[in-house]
Structure formats: C-alpha cells, structure tokens
C-alpha cells in the first residue's frame, strides 16, 4: 500500500464525499512544486483515472488515485485528520520528507527538489 489513511481521516473524507457523486469519485493525493520547502501536497477529489499515468488503490475503504510519478516521494505516507480548538485539518506524515515546513503542507524530498516559494 502506497498511502495509509487513518480512521479519523477516513471518517472526514467519507463525510466530504457525501457531497460528491460517490459512485465514481476518488481521493486524489499527489505532489506539486511550490511551498517554502519546494514541494507541496495536493489533496482533493477526482473522477478521472488515466491508466497510463495514474496508480489506483483503496486505503481504509477510500478509493485513491496517485500519479505514478509521485509514488517515490510519497510512498509510506499517512494521512490523518486532527481536531483541535481552532477546528480541524488533515495532517500528512511523509517518511520521505527530509525537510518539512512549519505549515505542514510543504516539504523537500531527496528524490525531488521542487521549486521553493515564499510562505
């Protein structure tokens, strides 16, 4: 399994998916250039899968799509959802990140530099 989704994250994703066409929607997780460390996470819903470019799996009951190109920098990542007094949000624990920004959404990986920007 490339990505691990905790029970807390699964519950939150399932709630969010209720507003989507649940027959065909998938969670898309990936990486894009940017953020103060060079790479940023991308997390959202998608309905399309490109068999040549995308890898699909199910993690904790959630259908997931990942660009094959991103697997080397996110393999083993855990997506969680934490609730606190200020609200809640997804957290990402990536064992491939050699540097992470304080914001928690930007990182640097040994395998890919990215393009750092101002926070």
N, C-alpha and C positions, 0 to 999 in steps of 0.2 A: 504494500500500500504506500502510495507516494505522500498523501496528506492524511493527517488524523484530525477528526472533528470531535470535540468533546461533547458530552451530553448537554451541557449548558449552551454551547454554540448550536448544536442540532435543534434544540427547542426553539431558540431565537430564529434560526433560519427557517424552520417549519412555519413559524408564525408569519414571517415575512413572505413566504411562498404562497400563503393563502390568498394573497392579492394578485398572484400570477396565474397563468394557465398551467396548473400543476401537472398536466399530462405530459408536457414537453419541456418544461423549464428545468434548467440545470444551474448549479452554482458554478461560476467561472472564477478560478483563482489563478493569478499569474503575477508577473513582474513587468514593470516598465521603467524606463530611465527617468531619473529625477530624484527629488528629495535631497536633503543636505548630505546624505552619505552616498548618493549615486544611483541607487535603485529604490523603487517604491513598490509596495504591494498593490495589486488590483483585485478587488473582490466585488462581484455583482452577479446578476442573473443573466442567462443567455439561453437562447432557444436553438441556436445553430451549432452543429458539430462538423468540422472539416476533418474527414477521416485521415487525410494526409498530414495535417498539421497538429491535430488535437489528440490528446490522450484522455480517455474517459475511465472513471472508476466510480464506485459507490463507497462512501466513507460514513459509517454510523447511520446508514439509511438515507443519506443525502447524495443524489446524483451529482457528480463533479466532473468538470471539464478543465483541462490544463493544456496549454501549448506545450508540445513536446520539447521545444527549445528551452523552456523554463525549468524542466524537471531537475536538471543538475544543480540549480541554485535553491530549489525549494523542497527537494526530497527529504522526508522525515519531519516536515513542519507540522506543528499542532496549532489548530485554530480553536480558540476558546472565546467565551463571552463572559465578561465580568460586570457585575452590577455594583455600583457604589452610590454614595450620597449625591453625586453630581449627575447620575444617570447610569448608563451602561454603554459598553462598546466591545467590539471584537478585539482580542489580543492575538498576536502571532508570535509563536516561539519557533524560530528557524535555526536548526543546528548548523546550517551552512553559512550563517551570517558571521563574519569576522569582526564587523563593526556595526553597531546599531545606534540610531539617533534616539535622543530622549523622547521624541514624539511617538516612537514605537512603530512608525509606518515606513521608515527609511532604513536601508541597510547597505552594506558592502559585502560582496562575496568574493572569495579567492578566484572563482572561475569566471567572474564577470565584473568589470569595473563600473559601468554605468556612467551617467552624466550628472555630477553633483550640481545642485542649485541652492539658492538661499532658502532657509526655512521660513 
